[in-house]
Amino acid sequence: MVTGDDIVRASPSQMQSSYTNNHKLFLADTESKFAEKIGWYMKDMGRNQRFAIVVDHGKVTYAEVEK
């Protein structure tokens, strides 16, 4: 899952078709629902922090918010 501006969110959808055969999905939290639940939403700015999460077979193997 990636977050960021519209231009950042456009890239995963374009890249997904080339990676689907390898079982890699690029997702976007466009409504900020997930970011709010995990505390990575900046209410004062009205947007998500930039972050990346890697999930392998249902288990989070990496999660980092940009500082």
C-alpha positions, 0 to 999 in steps of 0.5 A: 500500500502506498500513499501520497498525492494523486500523481503518486497514487496513479503510478501503482495502478499503471504498474499493477498490470505488469506485476499481477503475474508475480502476485504483487498488488499496489494499493492506494488509500484514497479515502484515508480510511486505513491511514486513520485507523492506524494513526498515519493520517494528519488531521491538521493537514487533511491528508495521509502521511506517506507510508509503505506497507508490505504484506506477505501471505496476510502478514505485515513484513514491513511498515514504515512512515516517511519522516 
